[in-house]
Amino acid sequence: MPKIYFIDVTNRDGVQTAHLGLSKLEKTMINLYLNEMGLFQSEFGFPTTKHESAYLQANLELAKMGILQPIRLSGWIRATVTDVETAFTLVPDIRHLNLSISTSNQMISGKFLGAKTKEDILNMMVDAVEAARAHGAESIGVNAEDASRTDIDFLVKFALAAKEHGADRFRYCDTLGYDNPFTIYGTTKIMAENAGIPLEMHCHSDLGMAVANSLAGAKGTLDGGQDVYINTTVNGIGERAGNADLVATILAVIKSKGFAEKYELGNSIDLTKSWRTAKFASYAFKVPIPVNQPGVGVNAFAHASGIHADGVLKDPQNYELYNYNELGRGDPELVETGREICSGEYSGISGFRHIMGKMEVTFANADEAKMILELVRYANVEAQKPLVEEELLFIARYPQIVKKLLTLKPLE
């Protein structure tokens, strides 16, 4: 039976959002949280971008150490031979890639300005897939940008060519959020049946339907006999109106009427990590979680009306589809209201040892404490805000990895 998997693209699509961004340490923490949740893959960055290379290599090192396992770490590049060669030059250990190229008539005429034909698009993609395999890629996803505005016959031809030349998945990109649940179901079912390749659902929320479209596209793919890989971002952060929200999409898959009874997850998801993951992303991006966000919004389990409050007190299932404990919520949050010592780029050794001591972290000697403090200072410079407890603990545990994350090599 075909199964459902989740690929999170926060560290690629999320960081492309206008006015937003993450430090390399924050991107690493996101990967760690996604791994703990049980996601199949994180699209963790851009292997053709020089300032990403040290971060990407450091995360691949964490994977070799067993820390970022079993999650896959995949890079996003354009579907060109040049990008493939650059990716393996800058990030030699990368093994999973998604290759992207535009496929719609609108993009061919409006983006490429008529300089490329559909045959050119096909040939570029095929050449890039073959190059990636030749360089040692273990898995390849091929992305059809603006797939929802691409005619279905060409999409099938494109996906068949990708499969024939070694691609493992075809990413159906509803780049502008143009689809609705009815159209995407029909299209993905046709794709799954006729191309015979697992599909990824990559949905945007320009019309507010990213989660619904992801679910409908998943159903079409599964009904067509293929595995489906749903793309998400934490808190739905993504270009323009955003992407399918990670927690909301998982909840839709496992809690919506009749869906979980008919379709299966390919691997176990630990929902109890949802709250912590969403909170960290909100802090890192400096974007508050909407109060009505499914599962993790402040009002997700709040009841004010008399009838609802009475009902939920008698039995939470009267007005709640799922319990807050399932999302990892419920513990009290402590806020310092008196004297507070926090870490910063100008922190001294005494204050730093006080903070780490509260987390039961000790150092072998003064030199080790000073070295970790120096890394914390640099991490604060990059993030431009105080680090959270788990970032501090990560720095203390893996200082050599953190040195790589904080290393930027200017152009020569």
C-alpha positions in Angstrom: 0.0 0.0 0.0 1.4 3.5 -0.9 2.4 5.6 2.1 2.7 9.2 3.2 6.0 10.9 4.1 6.8 14.5 5.1 9.6 16.7 3.7 10.0 20.0 5.4 11.4 22.9 3.4 11.7 25.6 6.1 15.5 25.8 5.7 15.0 26.5 1.9 11.6 28.0 1.2 11.1 29.4 4.7 14.4 31.3 4.6 13.6 32.7 1.2 10.7 34.7 2.7 11.0 38.4 2.2 12.2 40.2 5.4 13.0 37.0 7.2 16.0 34.7 7.7 17.8 32.3 10.0 21.4 32.1 11.3 23.2 28.9 10.4 22.9 27.7 14.0 19.2 28.3 13.9 18.9 26.3 10.7 20.8 23.5 12.4 18.4 23.6 15.4 15.5 23.4 13.0 17.0 20.2 11.4 17.4 18.7 14.9 13.8 19.4 15.8 12.5 18.0 12.5 14.6 14.9 13.1 13.1 14.4 16.6 9.6 14.8 15.1 10.3 12.0 12.7 10.3 13.8 9.4 11.6 11.9 6.4 13.6 14.7 5.0 14.7 18.3 5.5 15.5 20.4 2.5 18.3 22.0 4.4 19.7 24.6 2.1 21.4 25.7 -1.1 24.6 23.7 -1.9 25.5 26.1 -4.8 25.6 29.1 -2.4 29.1 29.6 -1.0 28.0 31.0 2.4 25.9 27.9 3.0 28.7 25.4 2.3 30.3 25.3 5.8 26.8 25.0 7.4 25.8 22.2 5.0 29.0 20.2 5.5 28.7 20.6 9.3 25.1 19.2 9.2 26.2 16.3 7.1 28.9 15.7 9.7 26.2 15.6 12.3 24.4 13.0 10.2 27.6 10.9 10.1 27.9 11.2 13.8 24.4 9.8 14.2 23.0 13.0 15.6 21.0 13.9 12.6 19.6 10.5 11.9 17.5 9.0 10.4 16.3 12.3 8.7 17.6 12.8 5.2 19.3 16.2 4.4 18.6 17.3 0.9 19.9 20.3 -1.1 17.9 22.4 -3.5 19.5 23.4 -6.8 18.4 24.4 -10.3 18.1 21.6 -12.8 21.3 22.4 -14.7 24.6 20.5 -15.1 26.5 23.6 -13.8 24.5 23.7 -10.6 25.1 19.9 -10.1 28.8 20.3 -10.5 29.0 23.4 -8.2 27.0 21.6 -5.5 29.4 18.6 -5.4 32.4 21.0 -5.5 31.2 23.1 -2.6 29.5 20.3 -0.6 31.3 17.1 -1.6 29.4 14.9 0.9 25.9 15.8 -0.2 23.9 12.8 -1.3 20.3 13.9 -1.7 19.2 16.6 -4.1 16.1 18.3 -5.5 16.5 19.7 -9.0 14.1 22.5 -10.0 13.1 24.0 -13.3 10.0 25.9 -14.5 7.6 24.0 -16.8 4.5 26.2 -17.5 3.9 28.1 -20.7 3.7 31.3 -18.6 7.2 30.7 -17.2 8.7 29.6 -20.5 7.5 32.8 -22.1 7.5 35.2 -19.2 10.6 34.0 -17.2 12.8 32.5 -19.9 11.4 35.1 -22.4 11.1 32.5 -25.1 14.7 31.6 -25.1 13.8 28.0 -24.2 11.3 25.5 -25.6 9.6 22.6 -23.7 12.1 20.3 -25.3 14.9 22.4 -23.9 13.3 22.2 -20.5 13.2 18.4 -20.8 16.7 18.1 -22.0 18.1 20.4 -19.2 16.3 18.3 -16.6 17.5 15.0 -18.0 21.1 16.2 -18.3 21.0 17.5 -14.7 19.6 14.2 -13.3 22.2 12.1 -15.1 25.0 14.5 -13.9 23.7 14.2 -10.3 23.7 10.4 -10.5 27.2 10.4 -12.0 28.4 12.5 -9.1 27.1 10.1 -6.5 23.6 11.3 -5.6 21.7 8.6 -3.8 18.3 10.2 -4.2 17.0 12.8 -6.6 13.7 14.7 -6.6 12.8 16.6 -9.8 10.7 19.7 -9.3 8.3 21.1 -11.9 8.0 24.8 -10.8 4.5 26.1 -11.6 3.2 22.6 -12.3 -0.4 23.7 -11.5 -0.3 26.0 -14.6 1.4 23.4 -16.8 -0.6 21.3 -19.2 -1.0 17.7 -17.9 0.4 16.0 -21.0 3.7 17.8 -20.7 3.8 17.1 -16.9 3.4 13.4 -17.5 6.1 13.5 -20.2 8.4 15.4 -17.9 7.9 13.0 -15.0 8.3 9.9 -17.2 11.6 11.3 -18.5 12.8 12.1 -15.0 12.0 8.5 -13.9 13.6 7.0 -16.9 16.9 8.8 -16.3 17.1 8.1 -12.6 14.9 10.4 -10.6 13.2 9.0 -7.5 10.4 11.5 -7.0 8.5 14.2 -9.0 7.7 17.4 -7.1 4.4 18.9 -8.1 4.8 22.6 -7.3 1.6 24.6 -6.9 4.0 27.6 -6.9 1.3 30.3 -6.9 -1.3 28.5 -4.8 -3.5 28.3 -7.9 -4.9 24.9 -7.4 -7.9 23.9 -5.3 -8.5 20.5 -3.6 -10.7 19.3 -6.5 -8.2 20.2 -9.3 -5.1 19.0 -7.6 -6.7 15.6 -6.7 -7.5 15.0 -10.4 -4.1 16.1 -11.6 -2.1 14.1 -9.1 -4.1 11.0 -9.6 -3.5 11.2 -13.4 0.2 11.8 -12.7 0.6 8.9 -10.4 -1.3 6.5 -12.7 0.4 7.6 -15.9 4.0 8.5 -14.8 4.3 5.8 -12.2 6.6 7.8 -9.9 6.2 8.9 -6.3 5.0 12.5 -6.1 5.8 15.4 -3.8 3.1 17.9 -2.9 4.6 21.4 -2.7 1.7 23.8 -2.0 1.6 27.6 -1.4 -1.2 29.5 0.4 -1.8 32.4 -1.9 -5.5 31.5 -1.9 -5.4 30.0 1.7 -5.6 26.4 0.6 -2.1 25.0 1.1 -3.0 22.5 3.7 -6.2 21.4 2.0 -4.4 21.1 -1.3 -1.6 19.1 0.2 -4.2 16.7 1.6 -6.1 16.4 -1.6 -3.0 16.0 -3.7 -1.8 13.3 -1.3 -5.1 11.5 -1.7 -4.9 11.7 -5.5 -1.3 10.3 -5.5 -2.2 7.5 -3.1 -5.3 6.6 -5.0 -3.2 6.6 -8.1 -1.0 3.9 -6.5 2.1 5.9 -5.6 3.8 7.1 -2.4 3.4 10.7 -1.6 5.9 13.2 0.1 4.1 16.3 1.5 6.2 19.4 1.7 5.7 21.7 4.7 7.3 24.6 6.6 7.3 25.2 10.3 4.4 27.6 11.1 3.7 27.8 7.4 6.5 30.4 6.9 7.3 30.7 3.2 7.3 33.0 0.2 4.4 35.5 -0.1 1.4 33.9 1.8 3.4 30.9 2.9 3.5 27.1 2.5 1.5 24.3 4.1 2.1 24.5 7.8 3.9 21.5 9.3 1.8 20.8 12.3 -1.6 21.7 10.6 -0.8 19.3 7.7 0.2 16.4 10.0 -2.9 17.0 12.0 -5.0 17.0 8.9 -3.5 13.7 7.8 -3.9 11.9 11.1 -7.0 13.5 12.5 -9.3 14.5 9.7 -12.5 12.5 9.0 -11.7 9.1 7.5 -8.2 9.9 6.2 -6.0 8.0 8.7 -8.3 5.0 8.5 -7.7 4.7 4.8 -4.1 5.9 4.3 -0.9 5.1 6.2 2.2 7.1 7.3 5.5 5.7 6.0 7.2 6.4 9.3 6.2 7.4 12.8 5.7 11.1 13.6 6.2 12.3 17.2 3.6 15.1 17.6 4.7 15.8 21.1 7.7 17.8 19.6 5.3 20.1 17.7 5.0 22.8 20.3 8.7 23.2 21.0 9.5 23.2 17.2 6.9 25.8 16.5 8.0 28.0 19.4 11.6 27.9 18.4 10.8 28.8 14.7 8.7 31.7 15.9 11.5 33.0 18.0 14.2 32.4 15.4 12.2 34.1 12.6 10.8 36.8 14.9 7.3 36.0 13.7 4.6 35.4 16.3 2.6 32.2 16.0 -1.0 33.2 14.9 -3.4 32.9 17.8 -5.6 30.6 15.8 -2.9 28.4 14.4 -4.0 24.7 14.6 -2.4 22.9 17.5 0.1 25.5 18.5 -1.7 28.8 18.5 -2.5 30.4 21.9 -6.3 29.9 21.2 -6.0 26.4 19.9 -7.3 25.0 23.3 -8.9 28.2 24.7 -12.6 28.2 25.4 -14.6 31.3 26.3 -18.3 30.7 25.4 -20.3 29.3 28.2 -21.6 26.4 26.3 -18.2 25.4 25.0 -16.5 25.9 28.3 -19.1 23.8 30.0 -18.8 21.1 27.4 -15.1 20.9 27.4 -14.9 20.7 31.2 -17.3 17.7 31.1 -15.4 16.0 28.3 -12.7 17.6 26.2 -13.7 15.6 23.2 -17.0 17.6 23.1 -15.1 20.5 21.6 -11.5 19.3 20.9 -10.4 16.9 18.2 -7.1 16.3 19.9 -5.6 16.9 23.3 -3.0 19.6 24.0 -0.7 17.0 25.5 -0.4 15.3 22.1 1.3 18.5 20.8 3.7 18.7 23.7 1.8 21.5 25.4 0.7 21.6 29.0 3.8 22.4 31.0 3.9 25.8 32.7 6.2 28.4 31.1 8.4 30.2 33.5 9.2 33.9 32.8 11.9 35.7 34.8 10.3 38.7 36.5 13.2 39.6 38.8 16.9 39.7 38.0 17.8 38.1 34.7 21.2 37.2 33.4 21.2 36.3 29.7 23.9 35.5 27.2 24.9 38.1 24.6 27.7 39.1 22.3 29.3 41.1 25.1 28.7 38.6 27.9 31.4 38.0 30.5 32.7 34.7 31.9 31.0 35.0 35.3 27.5 35.6 33.9 28.0 32.9 31.3 29.0 30.3 33.9 26.0 31.3 36.0 23.7 30.7 33.0 25.2 27.3 32.1 25.3 26.3 35.7 21.5 26.7 35.9 21.3 24.2 33.0 23.6 21.9 35.0 26.4 22.3 32.5 29.9 22.3 33.9 33.3 22.9 32.3 36.5 20.9 32.7 38.5 24.1 33.3 38.5 27.9 32.8 39.9 27.6 29.3 37.1 25.4 28.1 34.5 27.8 29.6 36.2 30.7 27.8 36.2 28.8 24.5 32.5 28.0 24.7 31.7 31.6 25.7 33.5 32.9 22.7 31.4 30.7 20.4 28.3 31.9 22.2 29.3 35.5 21.6 29.8 34.8 17.9 26.5 33.0 17.7 24.8 36.0 19.3 26.5 38.3 16.8 25.1 36.3 13.9 21.6 35.8 15.4 21.3 39.3 16.9 19.2 38.1 19.8 19.8 36.0 22.9 20.3 32.3 22.4 17.7 29.8 23.8 18.7 27.1 26.2 18.9 24.4 23.6 21.2 26.4 21.4 23.5 27.0 24.4 23.5 23.3 25.2 24.2 22.4 21.5 27.2 24.8 21.5 28.5 23.2 24.8 28.2 19.7 23.4 29.4 20.2 19.8 31.9 23.2 19.8 33.8 21.9 16.8 30.6 21.7 14.7 29.6 25.1 15.9 32.9 26.6 14.8 32.0 25.4 11.3 28.5 26.8 11.5 29.9 30.2 12.4 32.6 30.2 9.7 31.9 32.5 6.7 34.6 32.8 4.0 34.5 36.1 2.1 35.1 36.1 -1.6 38.8 36.3 -2.5 
